[in-house]
Amino acid sequence: MISKQVKEYYKLLKTKKVDNILIIVGIAGVIIGLLTIPIINQVCAWFVLIGFSIKLYDFTEEIERNIIPYDFNKLLPPPRKRN
């Protein structure tokens, strides 16, 4: 049940492109935090981290979908026959 909800929220995040928004807001917050109040820098760094983790998860899912199963019997040469 919980996994269904997580998958549903993940699909919603991808359709709304929240990961891009989090990264942009986080980078802007870090720049503002460097210039003014340091606590803003620390809080907005989490937005960047969450945005990148969503993108990384999506990238790993894409790689898993595109994996081609190899037939190692065709890749390796046949063993030598002993006399």
N, C-alpha and C positions, 0 to 999 in steps of 0.2 A: 504494500500500500504506500509506504513512504517512498519507495523507489519510483512508483508511478508519478507521485507529486514532484519529485526531484526532476524527472525527465520532462514533465509538463512545464515546470519553471524554466528549465534549460532551453526548451524550444521557444518559450516566450522571450527569453533573453536574446536568443539568436535572431528572432524576427524583429525585435525592437533595436537591435545592434547596440545593446547596452555596454558591451565590452569596449567598443570604440569611444563611447561617451565617457565611460569611467577613466579610460586612459587619458583622454583630452582634458577632462576636468582635473584629474590628478596631476598632470604635468603643469597645468596652469596654477594649481594650488601650490605645488612645490616651488615654482618660480616666485609666486607672491610671498610664500613663506620664507624664501631666502632673502627677500628684500625687506620684509616687515617682521611679523611675529613668527618665531621658530615653531611654535606648536602647530600652526597651520601646515607647515612643511611636513611634520610628522604624521598628521592626520591624513593629509592628501596623498602621502606615499602609499597608504593602504589602498586607495582607489586604483592607483597604477598597478599594484600587486594583484588585486582581484581581477582587473581587466586583462592583465597578461595571463593569469591562470586560466581564465575562461578561453582565451585564444589558444593557449597551449593544449587544453583539453580538446578543443575542436580540431586542432591539428593532429593530435594523436588518434582521434576517431577517424579522421580522413585517411591517415596512413593505414590503420587497421582494415579499413574497407578496401583499400587498394592493394593489399598483400596478395601476391600471386603464389599459389602453392607450387613448390618446386618438386620435381621428381629427381631425387638424388641418384637414382640408378642410372639416369641418362647423363647426369653431370660427371659422375666418376667413371673412370675407365674400368673395364672389367678386370678382375684379378688375374694375375698370371697363373697359367696352369703349370703345375709341377710335373716333371717327367717321372 
